[in-house]
Every structure is written in structure tokens, then in C-alpha cells.
Amino acid sequence: MLNRRDFARLAAATAAATTLPASLLAQAAAPTKKIRYAAIGLGRISLQHFMPGTRMSQLGTITGLVSGHPDKAHKYAAEYGVPEGNIYTYENFDNIKNNPEIDAVYIGLPNNMHAEYTIRAAQAGKHVLCEKPMANTPKDCEAMIAACKKANRKLMIAYRCQLQSTFLQAKAMIKNGVIGKVHAMESTNGFNIGPNEWRSDAKFAGGGPLMDVGIYSLNGCRFLLGEEPKEISAYMYTDPQDPRFKGVEETLGWTMKFPSGVIAVCNTTYGANMEGVTRIHGSKGTMEIFGFNYEGIHMTVTHRLPAGPGRQEETQADNSKDPAQFAVESDYFSRCILEDKEPGPNGEEGLRDMQHIANIYAAARRA
């Protein structure tokens, strides 16, 4: 059993050893160059999160916009100082190849458009930061990876939580044995979706909550353990009377068995508000990570005292506010480009998730 002193020592050592992109960036020398991004798609994720985050970042700036809505594009071009010549439509997007004022693109489009615009951007000589899920099928993911490799361009999938301080701390603590040998995990994430959302239309989303918010649980379990599941079982349900769901599931639950013996049980839904939380049960304690959100993420570690049945809790909170997490994400990818380093959450990481998602759906259809 861990005693309080051992826990504090291990937690402190873990914190010191954890490589936090945010900390490294904060300590870095003032940049001599910034990566210039074009945001493709001016929806919520771009306008409310990535673009403000890049504006507050150290290494990135918004210099281009791609949109099918000219009025919206010109409005935000004025706000971000984007010149008229750097505004593109989906039809003339390929002309971005001739624009030396754009180094990379951020793809915040519906899922079914990720592959097309990643491939077109790579062919235009631009690096690509693509939102998750990477694409609707593993085949599309493979085509995206191949296009970026052929063009010698970086490809990163926007797994924001892999760069977030609480998740990095949790991963290091698990590796260092703070909660002992891990035996089981649970992870949930969901919300009550409104009507007429593209996310609940199979044509655009490729699937339901698993593709949208359940992927946080899938990727979170894989990331924290550093393993790939070897066995998967799953069940799904959709209310046939609910008009919100156009060919996608309403609720899906799945179980993964990992090579180390860890069993992870995950649930996601579009039918109810479900707190995003991951619990990791070890032989010496339990770790709970609350929130896959843009702010307020925190972790609680509970361990048993050696002298009896008592429990001791330690809590770590990430006090960063949205869009700070997107500033970290933007800076991380910018530094990968500037230093010619392969991103951690790269195309292969996105492909692995999509392969597991395909297996989850297949298992649910068989059940």
C-alpha cells in the first residue's frame, strides 16, 4: 500500500518528469517565426475555439480563411486581419498552393470532408491539423496519411487531451505506479443532442456519439494505458420514434480488453447529458479524471492508508480557460513544423482510432 509520504513523493516526481507541451512552450525563447494557418470551415470549433486559441498562441497566427459563406468570411477576415486575397471558397481552395502567406491549414469541417481537404491541402504543399475523428473510414485515413507523406507535409489529428496537462500527469502517474497495477477502467461521455444537427446525420458524421464524443473515451483509454485493445464487444440502441437520428446510433456501450489484462467499459450517448469522466482502478488506489471539456478538467487520486480502511484523496486541477487548450494545440503543431518533428497524435494515431471504431460498430451489429 502507498502511504501519504510515498504518494506525495511519487506525485512530485511524476510532475517533474512529465513533459508538458504548455510548460515547454512557456519557457521557450521568443519565436523567430510563426506558422501561418488557414482555417477551413467557419463553424463553432473554428470560430469559438481554434482561431481564438491560435490568436493567443506564441507560434501561430491566422492568415487565411476558407468558407462557403462570403459574408461570414469577410466578417472574420476583418477581425483577424486576413487580407482579401487570402479568403478562399471550397471551389477555388486549390489556389492556396500559390499563396506563400499560408503554411498550414486547420480543418474544422464535418467528418465526411476531412479526407478530401486533407488531401487537397497536402497536394497544395500545406501542413494539416485535422479535427477528430480523422475521417469516416479507415480507408479515408490511409489516403490522408499517404497524401501527406507523398507531399512531405506534417499531419496531426486534434487530440487536444493528449496535450492537456491533467491527462499527461495522469499518464505519467499510471506509468510510475502511483495507483499500483491497473485492473479496470470506466469512461463515459455524452450529451442530449438538439434537432437538425449534422452530427446526427450518417451522411456527414459517419456515425453517432461514438464518432463525436465517445472517441474521447476510446482514445483516452488507449493513451493513458499506452496499449491497444485486443478484444472488443459492444451494444447500441436507437429510439425508433426519435427523429433526431438519421442512420446513426443514439447510445452505444463497449468493452475493451487490453494485453495487460485491463478491462475498460465505455458508454456514450446523444440521448442524455453524461458527464465526461474516466476512472482507473489500480491495486493501490483509484484515479478519476473529470471532464473532456475545454476548461475545468481535474483529477482526483484516492489511495488507501496502510494502517486500516481509511482513504486519502489528492486532487489536481487544470485552471486554464478556453481557448487556452487550443493555444497549446496550435503551438504544439507549430513547433512540430518549425523543428521538423513528427506530432504525437499523428495520422497513424487517428487511423488506429478509426480501426477500433470500425471494430466497435461491427461488434455492436453482431450483438
C-alpha positions as CSV (number, residue, x, y, z in Angstrom):
1,M,0.0,0.0,0.0
2,L,1.1,3.6,-0.6
3,N,1.4,5.8,2.4
4,R,0.8,9.5,2.3
5,R,4.5,10.3,2.1
6,D,5.1,7.8,-0.7
7,F,2.2,9.2,-2.6
8,A,3.4,12.8,-2.3
9,R,6.9,11.7,-3.4
10,L,5.8,9.8,-6.4
11,A,3.3,12.5,-7.5
12,A,6.0,15.2,-7.2
13,A,8.5,13.1,-9.2
14,T,5.9,12.4,-11.8
15,A,5.0,16.1,-12.1
16,A,8.7,17.0,-12.5
17,A,9.3,14.2,-15.1
18,T,6.1,14.8,-17.2
19,T,6.8,16.6,-20.5
20,L,4.1,19.2,-20.7
21,P,3.9,20.9,-24.1
22,A,2.4,24.0,-22.4
23,S,5.2,24.3,-20.0
24,L,7.9,23.8,-22.6
25,L,6.3,26.4,-24.8
26,A,6.0,28.9,-22.0
27,Q,9.7,28.5,-21.3
28,A,10.8,28.6,-24.9
29,A,12.6,31.6,-26.3
30,A,10.6,34.2,-28.2
31,P,9.8,32.7,-31.6
32,T,11.7,34.0,-34.7
33,K,8.9,32.8,-36.9
34,K,5.2,32.0,-36.7
35,I,3.3,29.3,-38.5
36,R,0.5,30.9,-40.6
37,Y,-2.7,29.0,-40.6
38,A,-5.8,29.0,-42.9
39,A,-8.9,27.9,-41.1
40,I,-11.1,25.6,-43.3
41,G,-14.7,25.8,-42.2
42,L,-16.0,28.6,-40.1
43,G,-18.2,26.7,-37.7
44,R,-18.2,26.6,-33.9
45,I,-15.0,24.7,-33.5
46,S,-13.0,27.1,-35.6
47,L,-14.6,30.4,-34.6
48,Q,-15.1,29.7,-30.9
49,H,-12.0,27.6,-30.1
50,F,-9.2,27.2,-32.6
51,M,-9.0,30.6,-34.1
52,P,-9.1,32.4,-30.7
53,G,-6.6,29.9,-29.4
54,T,-4.2,30.5,-32.2
55,R,-4.5,34.2,-31.7
56,M,-3.4,33.8,-28.1
57,S,-0.6,31.3,-29.0
58,Q,3.1,32.1,-29.3
59,L,3.9,30.3,-32.5
60,G,0.7,30.6,-34.7
61,T,-1.3,33.2,-36.5
62,I,-4.4,33.1,-38.7
63,T,-3.6,34.4,-42.2
64,G,-6.3,32.6,-44.3
65,L,-9.9,31.6,-44.3
66,V,-11.9,29.0,-46.3
67,S,-15.7,29.2,-46.3
68,G,-18.7,28.8,-48.4
69,H,-20.3,31.9,-46.8
70,P,-18.7,35.1,-48.2
71,D,-20.3,37.4,-45.6
72,K,-19.1,35.3,-42.7
73,A,-15.6,35.0,-44.2
74,H,-15.3,38.8,-44.7
75,K,-16.5,39.5,-41.2
76,Y,-13.9,37.3,-39.6
77,A,-11.2,38.3,-42.0
78,A,-11.6,41.8,-40.8
79,E,-11.4,40.7,-37.1
80,Y,-8.2,38.7,-37.7
81,G,-6.6,41.0,-40.2
82,V,-6.8,38.4,-43.0
83,P,-6.3,40.1,-46.4
84,E,-8.9,39.8,-49.2
85,G,-6.5,37.7,-51.3
86,N,-6.3,35.0,-48.5
87,I,-10.0,34.3,-48.4
88,Y,-11.0,31.1,-50.4
89,T,-14.1,29.2,-51.2
90,Y,-14.3,25.5,-51.4
91,E,-14.3,25.7,-55.2
92,N,-11.1,27.7,-55.5
93,F,-9.4,26.2,-52.5
94,D,-6.6,24.6,-54.6
95,N,-5.3,28.1,-55.4
96,I,-3.9,28.2,-51.9
97,K,-0.9,26.4,-53.4
98,N,0.3,29.7,-54.8
99,N,0.0,31.6,-51.5
100,P,3.3,31.8,-49.6
101,E,1.5,33.6,-46.7
102,I,-0.1,30.3,-45.6
103,D,2.0,27.4,-44.2
104,A,-0.7,25.1,-42.7
105,V,-4.4,24.5,-42.6
106,Y,-6.8,23.7,-39.7
107,I,-9.7,21.5,-40.8
108,G,-12.8,22.1,-38.8
109,L,-15.3,20.7,-41.3
110,P,-17.9,17.9,-40.9
111,N,-16.3,14.5,-40.7
112,N,-17.1,13.4,-44.3
113,M,-15.0,16.3,-45.6
114,H,-11.8,15.7,-43.6
115,A,-10.2,13.3,-46.1
116,E,-10.9,15.5,-49.2
117,Y,-9.5,18.7,-47.7
118,T,-6.5,17.0,-46.1
119,I,-5.5,15.5,-49.4
120,R,-6.1,18.8,-51.3
121,A,-4.1,20.7,-48.7
122,A,-1.2,18.3,-48.8
123,Q,-1.2,18.5,-52.6
124,A,-1.1,22.3,-52.3
125,G,2.0,22.0,-50.1
126,K,0.4,22.8,-46.8
127,H,0.8,21.1,-43.4
128,V,-2.5,19.8,-41.9
129,L,-4.1,19.9,-38.5
130,C,-7.3,18.0,-38.8
131,E,-10.1,17.7,-36.2
132,K,-11.0,14.3,-34.8
133,P,-12.4,11.9,-35.8
134,M,-9.8,11.8,-38.6
135,A,-12.3,10.6,-41.2
136,N,-15.4,8.4,-41.7
137,T,-13.5,5.3,-42.6
138,P,-10.1,3.7,-42.1
139,K,-9.6,3.7,-45.9
140,D,-10.0,7.5,-46.0
141,C,-7.5,7.8,-43.1
142,E,-5.0,5.8,-45.1
143,A,-5.4,8.0,-48.1
144,M,-4.8,11.1,-45.9
145,I,-1.6,9.7,-44.5
146,A,-0.4,8.7,-47.9
147,A,-1.1,12.1,-49.4
148,C,0.8,13.9,-46.6
149,K,3.8,11.6,-46.8
150,K,4.0,12.0,-50.6
151,A,4.0,15.8,-50.2
152,N,6.4,15.6,-47.2
153,R,3.9,17.6,-45.1
154,K,3.0,17.1,-41.4
155,L,-0.3,15.7,-40.4
156,M,-1.7,16.0,-36.9
157,I,-5.1,14.9,-35.6
158,A,-6.5,17.3,-33.0
159,Y,-6.5,15.1,-29.9
160,R,-6.4,18.0,-27.6
161,C,-6.5,15.9,-24.4
162,Q,-3.1,14.3,-25.3
163,L,-1.6,17.7,-24.9
164,Q,-3.6,18.7,-21.8
165,S,-1.7,18.8,-18.5
166,T,-4.0,16.7,-16.4
167,F,-4.1,13.8,-18.9
168,L,-0.3,14.0,-19.2
169,Q,0.1,14.0,-15.5
170,A,-2.3,11.0,-15.1
171,K,-0.5,9.0,-17.8
172,A,2.9,9.5,-16.1
173,M,1.4,8.6,-12.6
174,I,0.0,5.4,-14.0
175,K,3.3,4.5,-15.6
176,N,5.1,5.3,-12.3
177,G,2.9,3.1,-10.3
178,V,1.2,5.7,-8.2
179,I,-2.1,3.7,-8.1
180,G,-0.3,0.3,-8.5
181,K,-1.2,-2.2,-11.1
182,V,-4.2,-1.1,-13.2
183,H,-7.0,-3.7,-13.4
184,A,-10.1,-1.8,-14.7
185,M,-11.3,1.4,-16.3
186,E,-14.7,3.1,-16.9
187,S,-15.2,6.1,-19.2
188,T,-18.3,8.0,-20.2
189,N,-19.1,11.0,-22.4
190,G,-22.4,12.1,-23.9
191,F,-25.0,14.9,-24.2
192,N,-28.6,15.4,-25.3
193,I,-28.2,16.5,-28.9
194,G,-30.6,19.0,-30.4
195,P,-32.6,18.5,-33.6
196,N,-31.2,19.0,-37.1
197,E,-27.5,18.6,-36.2
198,W,-25.1,17.4,-38.9
199,R,-23.5,15.3,-36.2
200,S,-26.6,13.0,-36.1
201,D,-26.7,12.5,-39.8
202,A,-24.7,9.5,-41.1
203,K,-24.0,11.2,-44.4
204,F,-21.9,13.8,-42.7
205,A,-20.8,12.2,-39.4
206,G,-20.3,8.6,-40.4
207,G,-21.7,7.5,-37.1
208,G,-23.4,8.8,-33.9
209,P,-22.0,9.8,-30.5
210,L,-19.1,7.2,-30.8
211,M,-17.6,9.3,-33.6
212,D,-18.2,12.6,-31.9
213,V,-17.7,12.3,-28.1
214,G,-17.3,8.6,-27.5
215,I,-14.0,8.8,-29.3
216,Y,-12.7,10.8,-26.3
217,S,-13.2,7.7,-24.1
218,L,-11.7,5.4,-26.7
219,N,-8.6,7.5,-27.3
220,G,-8.3,8.4,-23.6
221,C,-8.2,4.7,-22.5
222,R,-5.6,3.9,-25.2
223,F,-3.5,7.0,-24.4
224,L,-3.5,6.6,-20.6
225,L,-2.6,2.9,-20.8
226,G,-0.2,3.1,-23.8
227,E,-1.8,-0.1,-25.2
228,E,-4.1,-1.2,-28.0
229,P,-7.2,-3.2,-27.2
230,K,-7.1,-6.8,-28.4
231,E,-10.7,-7.8,-27.8
232,I,-13.9,-5.7,-28.2
233,S,-17.6,-6.3,-27.5
234,A,-20.3,-3.7,-28.0
235,Y,-24.1,-2.9,-27.9
236,M,-26.0,0.0,-29.3
237,Y,-29.6,1.3,-29.2
238,T,-31.6,4.0,-31.1
239,D,-35.2,5.0,-30.2
240,P,-37.1,4.3,-33.5
241,Q,-39.5,7.1,-32.7
242,D,-36.9,9.8,-32.3
243,P,-36.5,11.9,-35.5
244,R,-33.1,13.3,-34.4
245,F,-31.1,10.3,-35.6
246,K,-30.6,9.8,-39.3
247,G,-29.0,6.4,-39.6
248,V,-26.8,6.8,-36.5
249,E,-26.9,5.2,-33.1
250,E,-28.4,7.1,-30.1
251,T,-26.5,5.2,-27.4
252,L,-23.5,2.8,-27.6
253,G,-21.6,0.9,-24.9
254,W,-18.5,-1.1,-25.5
255,T,-15.9,-3.1,-23.6
256,M,-12.2,-3.4,-24.4
257,K,-9.7,-6.0,-23.1
258,F,-6.1,-4.9,-23.2
259,P,-3.0,-7.1,-23.4
260,S,-2.0,-6.2,-19.8
261,G,-5.4,-7.6,-18.6
262,V,-7.1,-4.3,-18.1
263,I,-10.8,-4.3,-18.9
264,A,-12.3,-0.9,-19.9
265,V,-16.0,-0.3,-20.1
266,C,-17.1,2.8,-22.0
267,N,-20.5,4.4,-22.7
268,T,-21.6,7.3,-25.0
269,T,-24.9,8.8,-25.9
270,Y,-26.7,11.6,-27.8
271,G,-29.9,11.0,-25.6
272,A,-28.8,12.3,-22.2
273,N,-26.3,14.6,-20.6
274,M,-23.5,12.3,-19.5
275,E,-20.5,13.6,-17.5
276,G,-17.2,13.1,-19.3
277,V,-15.2,11.1,-16.7
278,T,-12.6,8.3,-16.7
279,R,-11.9,6.1,-13.7
280,I,-8.8,4.0,-13.5
281,H,-8.8,1.3,-10.7
282,G,-5.4,0.1,-9.5
283,S,-4.1,-2.2,-6.8
284,K,-3.1,0.8,-4.6
285,G,-5.8,3.3,-5.4
286,T,-8.2,4.9,-7.9
287,M,-7.7,7.8,-10.3
288,E,-10.6,9.8,-11.6
289,I,-10.2,12.3,-14.4
290,F,-13.2,14.6,-14.7
291,G,-14.1,16.3,-18.0
292,F,-13.1,16.1,-21.6
293,N,-14.1,19.7,-21.7
294,Y,-12.3,22.8,-22.8
295,E,-11.8,24.0,-19.2
296,G,-12.2,22.8,-15.7
297,I,-10.6,19.4,-16.2
298,H,-9.4,18.0,-12.9
299,M,-8.1,14.7,-11.4
300,T,-8.6,13.1,-8.1
301,V,-6.5,10.2,-6.8
302,T,-7.8,8.1,-3.9
303,H,-5.5,5.7,-2.1
304,R,-5.9,3.5,0.9
305,L,-3.9,4.3,4.1
306,P,-1.6,1.4,5.2
307,A,-2.9,1.3,8.8
308,G,-6.5,0.5,8.1
309,P,-9.5,1.0,5.9
310,G,-9.1,4.8,5.7
311,R,-8.8,6.7,2.4
312,Q,-6.7,9.6,1.4
313,E,-7.6,11.9,-1.6
314,E,-5.3,14.2,-3.6
315,T,-6.7,16.5,-6.3
316,Q,-5.0,18.3,-9.1
317,A,-6.9,20.8,-11.2
318,D,-6.2,22.5,-14.5
319,N,-7.2,26.1,-14.2
320,S,-6.7,27.0,-17.8
321,K,-9.7,28.6,-19.5
322,D,-11.0,28.0,-23.1
323,P,-9.4,28.7,-25.6
324,A,-6.1,28.1,-23.8
325,Q,-6.1,24.4,-24.6
326,F,-6.4,25.3,-28.3
327,A,-3.4,27.7,-27.9
328,V,-1.4,24.7,-26.6
329,E,-2.6,22.6,-29.5
330,S,-1.8,25.3,-32.1
331,D,1.6,25.9,-30.6
332,Y,2.5,22.2,-30.4
333,F,1.8,21.7,-34.1
334,S,3.6,24.9,-35.0
335,R,6.7,23.7,-33.1
336,C,6.5,20.3,-34.8
337,I,6.6,22.1,-38.2
338,L,9.3,24.6,-37.2
339,E,11.5,21.9,-35.7
340,D,10.6,19.2,-38.2
341,K,9.3,16.8,-35.6
342,E,6.6,14.2,-36.0
343,P,3.5,15.1,-34.0
344,G,2.5,12.7,-31.2
345,P,-1.2,12.5,-32.3
346,N,-0.3,12.0,-35.9
347,G,-2.2,10.4,-38.8
348,E,-1.4,6.9,-37.7
349,E,-2.9,7.6,-34.3
350,G,-6.1,8.8,-35.9
351,L,-6.2,5.7,-38.1
352,R,-5.9,3.4,-35.1
353,D,-8.9,5.0,-33.5
354,M,-10.9,4.6,-36.7
355,Q,-9.9,1.0,-37.0
356,H,-11.1,0.4,-33.4
357,I,-14.3,2.3,-34.1
358,A,-15.0,0.1,-37.1
359,N,-14.5,-2.9,-34.9
360,I,-16.8,-1.5,-32.2
361,Y,-19.6,-0.9,-34.7
362,A,-19.1,-4.4,-36.2
363,A,-19.3,-5.9,-32.7
364,A,-22.5,-3.9,-31.9
365,R,-24.1,-5.0,-35.2
366,R,-23.4,-8.7,-34.3
367,A,-24.8,-8.4,-30.8
